[in-house]
Amino acid sequence: MKSSERAAVIDGIKSADIDVLIIGAGINGVSTFRELALNGVSVLLVDKQDFCAGTSAAPSRLIHGGIKYLENGEFRLVAESTHERNRLLHNAPHLVKPLPCTVPFYSWFGGLFNSAFKFFRLPVKGFKKRGRLVVKIGMSIYDWMGRKRRAMPTHKIRGAKESLQMFPGIDPSVISTATYYDALITQPERLCLELITDTLADTESLNHHCAALNYASVVSSSGDEVTVADEPGGQFFTIQPKLVVNAGGPWIDPVNALLGIDSHYIGGSKGSHLILDHPQMLASLNGHMMYFETGDNRLCLAYPIGDRVLVGTTDIRVDDPDTVKCDEAEIDYLITAMAELLPGIPFTREHIVYSYTGVRPLPFDDGVGVGSVSRDHSIEVDEASGERTFDVASLIGGKWTTFRAFGEVAADLVMGKLKQARSVDTYKLAIGGGRDFPAADTADAVNQQLAEAYKLPASVVSGIMQRYGRNEGVLSALTEEGGLTPLAALPSFLHGEIRYICEREFVVHLDDLIFRRTTLALEGRATESLVAEIASIAAPLMNWSESCTADEIARCNHRLRTNARGVV
Ligand SMILES: Cc1cc2nc3c(=O)[nH]c(=O)nc-3n(C[C@H](O)[C@H](O)[C@H](O)COP(=O)(O)OP(=O)(O)OC[C@H]3O[C@@H](n4cnc5c(N)ncnc54)[C@H](O)[C@@H]3O)c2cc1C
């Protein structure tokens, strides 16, 4: 977004009556924004970083019912999650895809007592890996819970011989494997962005004011005013909301402190993931996610993501979400875990092309280990008090998967307080490039039609559909002069795509483009020459001077080298 366009948005905010301020544009803040805006509430969404750059950019990328939460007796959460997962497979089919998930086991009855003890919240002594019987019970309940509008097959169990053939390199002492279905989200950051762009487009002609700003942090409040710092513009502005939604995820308590509230709602837990360039492991996974138990009784996962492998994750209590990164001990832990699962497949640090870390915004709980804290969501309301004239609703916990349901509950609470009625239901609302996205059996015909309509090669249209879903804005950008020119450093990407992203997708910094609008960093393809080439296309569109462009390149490469340990 050019600075002049951003200045116009801020001028609009200053002159409007904003009823609700949402602090935090992770998936839960964005979902609440969408619910409120579509229902006629005037609302401003701000984030101190880019949209979807906090925890919401760092999940295991599963849209899942949460089979493991059955052991903790969290039936409400599992029912809601399976339901939302099935809806997302329909509403965002361009980004949310079915994923076969396979659990290997090494005994028949192992873990039976441990699981029962966990279920009844009794202390677990010693540990045994979960055996076939426990997993079979869990999967049968899971299938039953996902039965409404079933979107994928039920579970299947296979014997040792078939398992060893299907997953070469797996621990040969396996007695059986079981496969159930969940889903993966290929680009969570893009889904978040699409929810924002859809909402702004759908409310453009309505009479209430809605705006979303990245790189805009809430810095203080006093009386009825909240002050926001606009980082790119280097200025501050104030608004007077009737109500504030604190969707700060792991930052909820520091955000509340800025609003004059002393809260202790969050007990953050960090989790790291690695992305590997490892063709042998990729082949061994055979298109499945392996969901397996580690030597310390935790569940880890590994699955193919494009031509890479994603491995995760850790679960470590942390206090400061601003300083987390994937450390050496976590890498050792994940290497050891994978060596137990696939002893026949060597995996070293050389295979790692990217890593990322996030902090789960779990409810504060002093008494249990982080692994046992509830993954359900809840809302704490701090009523107006003292000088503060507005209530603050803090959104605690919540899975990526359940964002729509959580946003719906949060919006209903807010609308109840504002005495506004709901008129729009998002349950069946398609998202972004998922609108009119063709089913597999009609994809070729639809691609051909679009290719003819835009006078583009069908192969180009099919690549765009895979990356962005049905996004005719991108197709149209490719028809402009030079739009079809491939990037020299990565010919599968086209100039027109980069231009479209710069002009239409709220880019402020170069790393927005490399890390979140595309999967270039995640896939370990962001080489130094690619970063420089993309910067040279972005610079004139973003009005970056020569020195500003050099700073953007340096900032991006620094992030790739340090936090993300990507290849540059
Ligand atoms: C390791 C890991 C794996 C996970 N895996 C999965 C999974 O596979 N599936 C699943 O469903 N869920 C998963 N989750 C859970 C899910 O990712 C999170 O629960 C969810 O993303 C939380 O979103 P949020 O919007 O509440 O928080 P965030 O995404 O963290 O958003 C909070 C935002 O507040 C902003 N903010 C902070 N302070 C300020 C300020 N002063 N002014 C303005 N903005 C501010 C931050 O910049 C941030 O963007 C996982 C989480 C982790 C950590």
The ligand as a Gaussian input file, in Angstrom:
#p B3LYP/6-31G(d) Opt

LIG

0 1
 C        3.264000     -24.204000      17.696000
 C        1.804000     -23.995000      17.448000
 C        1.099000     -24.899000      16.681000
 C       -0.260000     -24.701000      16.454000
 N       -0.897000     -25.544000      15.600000
 C       -2.205000     -25.356000      15.330000
 C       -2.837000     -26.167000      14.365000
 O       -2.206000     -26.987000      13.695000
 N       -4.159000     -25.993000      14.167000
 C       -4.888000     -25.078000      14.870000
 O       -6.098000     -25.024000      14.674000
 N       -4.289000     -24.242000      15.758000
 C       -2.973000     -24.355000      15.994000
 N       -2.327000     -23.525000      16.866000
 C       -3.109000     -22.517000      17.592000
 C       -3.367000     -21.249000      16.771000
 O       -2.314000     -20.969000      15.892000
 C       -3.536000     -20.047000      17.713000
 O       -4.382000     -20.364000      18.761000
 C       -4.094000     -18.837000      16.976000
 O       -3.307000     -18.563000      15.842000
 C       -4.115000     -17.637000      17.910000
 O       -4.493000     -16.522000      17.157000
 P       -4.716000     -15.119000      17.827000
 O       -5.359000     -14.259000      16.796000
 O       -5.451000     -15.259000      19.102000
 O       -3.248000     -14.605000      18.219000
 P       -2.053000     -13.997000      17.268000
 O       -2.062000     -14.612000      15.921000
 O       -0.824000     -14.070000      18.033000
 O       -2.517000     -12.485000      17.114000
 C       -2.290000     -11.523000      18.112000
 C       -1.828000     -10.249000      17.438000
 O       -1.820000      -9.174000      18.370000
 C       -0.854000      -8.255000      17.902000
 N       -0.520000      -7.275000      18.939000
 C        0.157000      -7.504000      20.094000
 N        0.306000      -6.336000      20.774000
 C       -0.287000      -5.364000      20.041000
 C       -0.440000      -3.950000      20.202000
 N        0.037000      -3.285000      21.277000
 N       -1.083000      -3.245000      19.231000
 C       -1.564000      -3.876000      18.126000
 N       -1.436000      -5.231000      17.935000
 C       -0.812000      -5.953000      18.876000
 C        0.316000      -9.164000      17.519000
 O        1.198000      -8.515000      16.639000
 C       -0.407000     -10.354000      16.892000
 O       -0.432000     -10.287000      15.481000
 C       -0.946000     -23.631000      17.062000
 C       -0.235000     -22.701000      17.821000
 C        1.139000     -22.866000      17.978000
 C        1.914000     -21.826000      18.723000

